[in-house]
Amino acid sequence: EHRRKGLATALCMEVCAQVAIRGGIEVFINTAPNDDYPAPPATYLSAGFIVRDRGSYYDRPTPASS
């Protein structure tokens, strides 16, 4: 079982470190809120990320999906 071992937080921190090493100044994560699965936003907050904006998501089926 991989849950509750801090792996996602460690991965976030490593990505941020690698971005900084390469001269990056910001890491942006885009995720859709899901009240039934609160783990991702909690992980990002615990890794030091802050919510900047809550955007809109637009979706349209293609004719082939009908």
N, C-alpha and C positions, 0 to 999 in steps of 0.2 A: 504494500500500500504506500502510495506516494504522498497522500494528503497530510497536511498539518506538520510537515517537516521543514518548512521554510524554503523549499526549493524555488517556488515562484518568486519570492522576495529576493532570494540570492541571484536568480537570473536577471531580475530587474536591475539590481545593483551592479551586476557585471556588465550588462548592456550599457548602463550609464557610464561606467568607468571606461569601457572601450570607446564610446562616443567621445568622451573627454580626451582620451589619449590621441584620438585622430583629429582633435581640434573642434569638435562639435560643442555647442553651448546649450543645447536643449534636446530633450527626448520627449516626443509627443506620442501618446497612446490614445487610440480611438476605440471606444467600446460602447456597446449599447447597454443601457440599464436593463437589468433583469431582476425583479424583486424575488423571484424564486431561486436565484443563484447569486447571493451577495458576495461570494468569495473574491471574484476579480477586483471590484472596486476597493474592497477592504485591503487587498494585497497591495494595490497601487498606492493607497493612502499610507499604509505602513512602511512603504519603501520611500516615502517622502514626496510623492507626486501630489499635486493639488488640482482640484477641479477648476478649470478655466472657463468652460462654457458647456452648456448642454444644448446640443444642436438638434436639428431635425433630420429625420431619415426618410427619404423618399424612395418608393418602390413602385414599379409598374411591370405587370406581367407582359411577356412578349406574345405576339400572335401564336407562336409555336406552342406555348404552354396551355392554350385553350383546348 
